[in-house]
Amino acid sequence: MVRHYETIVTTKDEYDTAYIGGIVKGFVADSGIKNGIVAVVTAHTNCGITVTEPLPCILSDLEVLLHKLVDDDAEYSHAHFLPTYGRTSANAYGHLRSILVGNHTILSLVEGKLVMGEAQEVVFMEFDGPQARKIFVDIVGE
């Protein structure tokens, strides 16, 4: 059986994070699927999804690291006129941070519960906000 869900996360700042594990668990409960896998994927190329311990200090340290690795003001090839958009792109850093974090996570589902450590949470990460972001959750199993 396969169940597909969609949700929107509205971010508040250019760089923002949101815990979405509760949303994912709600979809799992609704699906009726007891054993399988759960894919959580963002539909956008300048945000990410990861699993980590839900501590503000970890997310703060991650933000500092991502800003060190991908400078907001560097001269990126991406920052030029894009005919497909009809304007100059100014969000190369968001795309690059998304590539580093990844746009999805896959979780195991056993006996109707996500298989995660006690200190793990699914985190959505915005790198080019504020925006309304679409997230897909696909639950595959029996």
Salt bridges, closest charged atoms under 4 A:
GLU6 OE2 - HIS4 NE2 3.10
GLU6 OE1 - LYS134 NZ 3.83
ASP30 OD2 - ARG3 NH2 3.63
ASP72 OD1 - HIS67 NE2 3.84
ASP72 OD1 - ARG97 NH2 2.51
GLU126 OE2 - ARG133 NH2 2.77
ASP138 OD1 - HIS4 ND1 2.50
